Amino acid sequence: MLLENLSNYQYLANPITLTVIGWLLLYLFFVFFVFFYRLFSFNSWIKKENDSLNALLMGGMLSTNSTLNSCKERTDNLNKNVLNACIEASKKEARKGLTFLSIVSSTAPFIGLFGTVISILVAFSHMGNNTSLSLVAPAISEALIATAIGILVAVPAYSFHQILSAKFESLISILKMQRDILLDD
């Protein structure tokens, strides 16, 4: 029943609303792609940096896989400014994808609302003087699909942004601890 209604919807809906829904579904695809790509990247990066931090805490050397090691190898004069610059470069790299998720989570409901408003305007323009509830209700319910999809896209985007932001903070914290240990030596 639901699939039949959705397939009929594409023939009955306004082209602008269909465009909005297509846009939101494209957003949804990229939200999941960005999330899983960045999640695996963060987990790998955090593990690598955590292993390096543990080696430093045990009195060993900075791991060759560590981000700070690449900065250390490029200079003879390792100091706080060099390490801070390396951490800032890591922040820039780690933020990739977070801005996209933030934008989607804040704009998707408005894009869906835009599709709903257009659909309602079109529905009212086709009704003329016949404004019975039996004519208005189906048109409005069809129009609200765009808003529902907008919210459906925004919720995972916001949730994924929060999860990746926590990973980002964890990574930066580990890098700062490594920096502090290196500067104490």
Secondary structure in CASP SS format (residue, H / E / C, confidence):
PFRMAT SS
TARGET T0000
AUTHOR 0000-0000-0000
METHOD secondary structure of the structure
MODEL  1
M C 1.00
L H 1.00
L H 1.00
E H 1.00
N H 1.00
L H 1.00
S H 1.00
N H 1.00
Y H 1.00
Q H 1.00
Y H 1.00
L H 1.00
A C 1.00
N C 1.00
P H 1.00
I H 1.00
T H 1.00
L H 1.00
T H 1.00
V H 1.00
I H 1.00
G H 1.00
W H 1.00
L H 1.00
L H 1.00
L H 1.00
Y H 1.00
L H 1.00
F H 1.00
F H 1.00
V H 1.00
F H 1.00
F H 1.00
V H 1.00
F H 1.00
F H 1.00
Y H 1.00
R H 1.00
L H 1.00
F H 1.00
S H 1.00
F H 1.00
N H 1.00
S H 1.00
W H 1.00
I H 1.00
K H 1.00
K H 1.00
E H 1.00
N H 1.00
D H 1.00
S H 1.00
L H 1.00
N H 1.00
A H 1.00
L H 1.00
L H 1.00
M C 1.00
G C 1.00
G C 1.00
M C 1.00
L C 1.00
S C 1.00
T C 1.00
N C 1.00
S C 1.00
T H 1.00
L H 1.00
N H 1.00
S H 1.00
C H 1.00
K H 1.00
E H 1.00
R C 1.00
T C 1.00
D C 1.00
N C 1.00
L C 1.00
N C 1.00
K H 1.00
N H 1.00
V H 1.00
L H 1.00
N H 1.00
A H 1.00
C H 1.00
I H 1.00
E H 1.00
A H 1.00
S H 1.00
K H 1.00
K H 1.00
E H 1.00
A H 1.00
R C 1.00
K C 1.00
G C 1.00
L H 1.00
T H 1.00
F H 1.00
L H 1.00
S H 1.00
I H 1.00
V H 1.00
S H 1.00
S H 1.00
T H 1.00
A H 1.00
P H 1.00
F H 1.00
I H 1.00
G H 1.00
L H 1.00
F H 1.00
G H 1.00
T H 1.00
V H 1.00
I H 1.00
S H 1.00
I H 1.00
L H 1.00
V H 1.00
A H 1.00
F H 1.00
S H 1.00
H H 1.00
M H 1.00
G C 1.00
N C 1.00
N C 1.00
T C 1.00
S C 1.00
L H 1.00
S H 1.00
L H 1.00
V H 1.00
A H 1.00
P H 1.00
A H 1.00
I H 1.00
S H 1.00
E H 1.00
A H 1.00
L H 1.00
I H 1.00
A H 1.00
T H 1.00
A H 1.00
I H 1.00
G H 1.00
I H 1.00
L H 1.00
V H 1.00
A H 1.00
V H 1.00
P H 1.00
A H 1.00
Y H 1.00
S H 1.00
F H 1.00
H H 1.00
Q H 1.00
I H 1.00
L H 1.00
S H 1.00
A H 1.00
K H 1.00
F H 1.00
E H 1.00
S H 1.00
L H 1.00
I H 1.00
S H 1.00
I H 1.00
L H 1.00
K H 1.00
M H 1.00
Q H 1.00
R H 1.00
D H 1.00
I H 1.00
L H 1.00
L H 1.00
D H 1.00
D C 1.00
END
